[in-house]
Amino acid sequence: MNYDSFNSPIGLITIATDGQHLTHLHIEGDRYFTAIPVDWENDTKHPILKKARKELLEYFDGKRNAFDIPVQFSGTPFQTLVWHELQKIPSGQSITYKQLAEKIGKPKAVRAVGTAVGRNPMCIIIPCHRVRASDGSYGGYVAGLECKQKLLSIEAH
């Protein structure tokens, strides 16, 4: 696994590739990503990582709302179903966990959907920040609510 880390308006971002796809995107403060695995190799010149970094920086500059980076999901069939549906939420829009559960045909699985959203391995690329609680509040975010608010603010402009 190759990785690169770089500074962004929301903090340090670490991205990783299996050589053909982006497999991870973690934001500083991510509660599930506390350290870079020892078997990952730092490679700032890998084409997938260079493309991902470029597209992310364009996103932060307000010049991009969608990503063309090839991604590889690593999760349960239910998680990947949720993550694929997340990618369909347009930039600048949001939906509730309940609406997301309905979109995947599992209207009673709101909590399971919330868990899958929280386990998203590629924040921003798979836009879990676009999901909010049914009461309209932000809900949670793996890198904290302040980060989620910043991402939504970037997309609002």
N, C-alpha and C positions, 0 to 999 in steps of 0.2 A: 504494500500500500504506500503510495506517495502522498505527501501533503504539502501545503503551503499555509502560512499565516500572514495576515496583513491587517493594518489598522483601517478602521472605517468610522463613519460618523456615529455608529452604535457600539464601538469598541472593537477589540481584536476579534477577527474572524479566522477560523481554521477550516480549510476545505481539504478533502481527500479524494483520491481516485484509485480505482482498481487497475488503471491503465487504459481503460476504454470508456469508463463512465464516471461521473461524479457520484460518490457514495455517501459522503458526509459533508455537512456544513454546520459548524457549531459557532455560536456567538459567545464571547467572553461572559462568564456568569452562568452559562448553561449548567443546570444542576445535574445533568446526566453525563457531562463531559468534563471531567476534572483534570485530566492529564492526557498528553499525546502518547499513545501506546509506543512502547520501546521498539517494536518491529516496523513502525512507520518510518519512511525515509523522507527527509526534507528535500523537495525538488521544486524550486521556483520556476524552472524552465519547462516543466511537463506541459504539453499542448492543452490538455484538458484543464489543468489548473490555471494556465495563463488565460484561457478563454473564460473560465468561470470568474476569475478575478476581474477581468476586463468588463464582463457583463454586470457583475455586482457593483463595480464602481460607477458604471453608466446608470444603473438603477438608483444609486444614492445621489447622483447628480440630476435625477429627474429625466433622464434621456431614454429610459427603458422601463416598460411595464411587464414584459414577459421574457422568459429565458429560453435560449436555444441549446443549452448544454445537455448532452445526453446523460441521463440519470439511471441509476440502478437501485431499485428498492430492495431492502433486506428486512423483511418483516413477515408477519403471519399473513395469510390470505385476506383476513378481515382488515388488518392494518393497511395493506397495499390498496385495497378497495377504497378505504377512506382517503389515503394519500392521493390516489388518482383523482378522486372527486375534488379534493382541495385545489388541485391544479386548474380546475375549471372556474374557480371564483375570479372574476375580473378584478384587476387592480383598481383600487379606489372604492371597492364594494366590500360588504361583509355579509355573513349569514350567521344564524345561530347554530348551536350544536344540534338542536332539535331539527332544524331545516336540513342540516347536513345528514342526519340519520334518515330523514325521509327521502332525501335524494338518492341514497344508496339502497333504498328499499327495506330499511330496518328501522321503522319509526319508533320501536320500543327500546332500541339499543343506544339511547342518548348517552348514558354513562360510558358504555364501551367505546362509542365514538369519541368522547372526550379523552379517554385514555389513549386511544390511537393517535389523536391529534397531538397529545402531549409527548408521544414517543417518536414524533417526526424526526428523522435523522438529517433532514436537509431544510432547516428553517430558511425562510425567504424564498428559496427556489420552489419548495412546496409550501405555499403561503398559509401556514397555520395561524398566523397573526390576524388573518381576515375572519376568524371565527370568534363570536362573542356569546355571552350567556343570554338566555331567553329574556332576562329582565333588561337587556340592552347594555349591561356593564361589560367591561373588557374581558371578564373571566380571568383565566391564568395565562401565563406564558413562560416557557422554559427558561428564557433569559431575563425574566422580570417584566412587570407591567410598564415600567418606564420605557424599556426597549420596544415593547409592542406599540405603545403610543407614538414613539418616534417613527416606526415603520409606517403606521397608518397615516401619520402626518406627511411623510415623504410622498405617499401615494395620493394624498388629497390635493397635491399641487400639480 
